[in-house]
Amino acid sequence: MDPVTIQAVVIGSVTYSDSSRVVKVLTKESGVIPIWVRTGKKSKKALWHPLSVVELSGFTRKKSGGLANFKEASRCLPANNLLNDARRSSVAFFIAEVLDKSVEDEVPLPEVFDLMIDIINLIELETSVSNLHIFFMSRLVDALGLMPEEYDRTSMGAVHSLNLDTGEWSELKMSLTAKDHYLNFELASLLMAISGMDFDQLQGVSLSKSDKKELLLGMVMFVQLHHSGLREIKSYDVLETIFAT
């Protein structure tokens, strides 16, 4: 392919050598792809922080599944607050890890890319980001087409939970465990409601610590069950610790 200029969101990286690393980025055109990044003494390491939005000029990729290369990289969106505030950074690490471990590589997801640009702007500009990871997960469920259909008591009868394996309402009174993939009716209904809210509206929703945790991990499980398979999100513990202080 001829060199082009694209925008990309950084979601992860693996050190390859003392002077290079492989960085995973989300692009609008190709989904999640790996790129080759040189990390010498003069490299701008903060440019590759999780959820940095970069413009890659001279971008080329010889074949699908291979490493992409570029000539120059520059930041597209400001990230002063994201880089210098522990809470914002912890949210960024969590969201990046969720994408890295939940979305298949090489699958174009333009709706998810557009969502990420909106979320990154909120991380940088909002006064409080305490519920932003919950807001993001609800919007991600919607962007991936996983949102369950509206509950209709007249046609469905009494339901008590959402089966995360099937995405269908269930009569079983179940809660979320590693073995039982169900979200109780109240939290599943909240998942649907949040997707239609502005972030400011979500700030007015009161949730207990345990309900917030179950809703968040339930949404992560929901996405992974229908995409990558269940994988541990290690940054969650850090996120929980930082927001508990």
C-alpha positions in Angstrom: 0.0 0.0 0.0 1.1 3.6 -0.6 2.0 5.6 2.5 -1.0 7.4 4.1 -1.7 9.4 7.2 -4.0 7.9 9.8 -5.2 8.5 13.4 -4.8 5.8 16.0 -5.6 5.2 19.7 -2.8 3.5 21.7 -4.2 0.5 23.7 -1.1 -1.5 24.6 2.5 -2.3 23.9 5.2 -5.0 24.3 8.9 -4.2 24.5 10.8 -5.9 21.6 14.3 -4.7 22.3 16.2 -1.9 24.1 15.4 0.4 21.2 12.0 -0.7 19.9 8.6 -2.0 20.9 5.4 -3.3 19.3 2.5 -1.0 20.0 -1.1 -2.1 19.6 -3.4 0.7 18.3 -7.0 1.0 17.4 -7.6 2.6 14.0 -10.9 3.5 12.3 -10.0 1.8 9.1 -8.5 -1.5 10.2 -9.5 -2.0 13.9 -6.7 -3.2 16.3 -3.4 -3.6 14.6 0.3 -3.8 15.7 2.8 -1.1 14.7 6.6 -1.0 15.1 7.9 1.9 17.2 11.5 2.9 17.8 12.2 3.9 21.4 15.7 5.4 21.4 17.0 8.2 23.7 15.2 10.9 21.7 11.9 9.1 21.5 8.8 10.6 23.1 7.8 7.8 25.4 4.7 9.7 26.7 3.4 9.7 23.2 2.7 5.9 23.6 0.8 6.1 26.9 -2.5 4.2 26.9 -5.3 6.1 25.2 -2.9 8.6 23.5 -4.4 9.6 20.2 -1.6 9.9 17.6 -1.4 10.8 14.0 0.9 8.5 12.0 2.2 9.9 8.7 3.9 7.8 6.1 1.9 4.8 7.4 2.5 1.6 5.5 1.7 -2.1 6.0 2.8 -4.8 3.6 0.2 -7.4 4.5 -2.7 -8.1 6.8 -1.5 -9.5 10.1 1.9 -7.9 9.8 3.6 -5.1 11.6 2.8 -1.6 10.3 5.4 1.1 10.0 5.3 4.9 9.9 7.7 7.9 9.4 6.4 10.4 11.9 4.0 10.3 14.9 2.4 13.3 16.6 -0.2 13.8 19.3 -3.7 14.6 18.0 -5.5 15.4 21.3 -4.1 17.0 24.4 -3.3 14.7 27.3 -1.9 16.9 30.1 -4.5 15.9 32.6 -4.5 12.2 31.5 -0.7 12.0 32.0 -0.5 13.9 35.3 -3.5 12.8 37.3 -3.5 9.3 38.8 -7.3 8.9 38.6 -7.4 9.8 34.9 -4.4 7.6 34.1 -6.0 4.6 36.0 -9.2 5.0 33.9 -7.1 5.2 30.7 -5.2 2.0 31.6 -8.4 0.1 32.4 -10.2 1.1 29.2 -7.1 0.4 27.1 -6.7 -3.1 28.7 -10.4 -3.9 28.2 -10.1 -3.1 24.5 -6.8 -5.0 24.2 -8.3 -8.1 25.8 -11.8 -7.9 24.5 -11.8 -6.9 20.9 -10.5 -9.0 18.1 -7.6 -7.8 16.0 -8.0 -6.8 12.3 -11.7 -6.1 12.6 -12.8 -2.6 11.5 -14.9 -1.1 14.3 -15.5 2.6 13.3 -18.2 3.0 16.0 -15.8 1.9 18.7 -13.1 4.3 17.3 -15.5 7.2 17.4 -16.6 6.2 20.9 -12.9 6.2 22.0 -12.4 9.8 20.8 -15.4 11.0 22.8 -14.2 9.1 25.9 -10.6 10.4 25.7 -11.9 14.0 25.5 -14.0 13.3 28.6 -11.0 11.9 30.5 -9.0 15.0 29.7 -11.7 17.7 30.2 -14.3 16.5 32.8 -13.9 17.7 36.4 -14.6 14.2 37.8 -13.9 10.8 36.0 -15.1 8.6 38.9 -17.8 6.9 36.8 -16.3 7.2 33.4 -15.2 3.6 33.1 -18.9 2.5 33.7 -20.1 5.0 31.1 -17.5 3.7 28.6 -18.5 0.1 29.1 -22.2 0.7 28.6 -21.4 2.6 25.4 -19.0 -0.1 24.3 -21.7 -2.8 24.7 -24.0 -0.6 22.6 -21.3 0.1 19.9 -20.7 -3.6 19.5 -24.3 -4.3 19.0 -24.8 -6.3 22.2 -27.4 -4.3 23.9 -30.4 -6.5 24.8 -33.8 -5.8 23.5 -36.2 -3.7 25.7 -37.9 -5.8 28.3 -41.7 -6.2 27.6 -43.5 -7.8 30.5 -46.6 -8.6 28.4 -44.7 -10.7 25.9 -41.8 -12.0 28.0 -43.5 -12.6 31.4 -41.5 -12.2 34.6 -37.7 -12.0 34.2 -35.1 -11.6 36.9 -31.7 -11.5 35.1 -29.9 -11.1 31.9 -28.0 -14.2 30.6 -24.7 -12.8 29.5 -23.9 -15.9 27.4 -26.9 -15.4 25.2 -27.8 -11.7 25.7 -31.4 -12.7 26.5 -33.6 -12.1 29.5 -34.0 -15.0 31.9 -36.5 -16.1 34.5 -33.7 -17.3 36.8 -32.9 -15.3 39.9 -29.1 -15.2 39.4 -26.2 -12.9 40.1 -22.8 -12.6 38.6 -20.1 -15.1 39.5 -17.1 -16.6 37.6 -19.3 -19.7 36.9 -22.8 -18.0 36.5 -22.8 -15.4 33.8 -25.9 -13.5 34.8 -26.5 -9.8 35.6 -29.5 -9.2 37.9 -32.5 -7.4 36.4 -31.9 -4.1 38.1 -28.3 -3.8 37.0 -29.1 -5.0 33.5 -31.8 -2.4 33.2 -29.2 0.2 34.4 -26.8 -0.9 31.8 -29.4 -0.1 29.1 -30.3 3.2 30.8 -26.7 4.4 31.0 -26.2 3.9 27.3 -28.8 6.6 26.6 -27.5 9.1 29.2 -25.0 11.9 28.9 -22.0 11.6 31.2 -23.3 14.4 33.3 -26.6 12.5 33.9 -24.7 9.4 35.1 -23.0 11.5 37.8 -26.4 11.9 39.4 -27.0 8.1 39.6 -26.4 6.6 43.0 -24.8 3.1 43.2 -23.4 1.2 46.1 -19.8 0.1 45.8 -20.8 -3.6 45.4 -23.4 -2.8 42.7 -20.9 -0.6 40.8 -18.3 -3.4 40.8 -20.8 -6.1 39.7 -22.2 -3.9 36.9 -18.7 -3.0 35.6 -17.4 -6.5 35.7 -20.6 -7.8 34.2 -20.3 -5.5 31.3 -16.7 -6.6 30.7 -17.7 -10.2 30.9 -20.6 -9.6 28.5 -18.3 -8.1 25.8 -15.6 -10.8 26.3 -18.1 -13.7 26.1 -19.2 -12.5 22.7 -15.7 -11.5 21.3 -12.4 -12.6 22.7 -13.4 -15.0 25.5 -13.0 -14.4 29.2 -9.6 -12.8 30.2 -8.6 -11.1 33.5 -8.4 -7.3 33.5 -5.4 -6.8 35.8 -5.7 -3.0 35.9 -9.1 -3.2 37.6 -7.6 -3.7 41.0 -5.5 -0.6 40.6 -8.5 1.4 39.4 -10.6 0.2 42.4 -7.8 1.1 44.9 -7.2 4.6 43.5 -10.9 5.5 43.6 -11.3 4.1 47.1 -8.9 6.7 48.4 
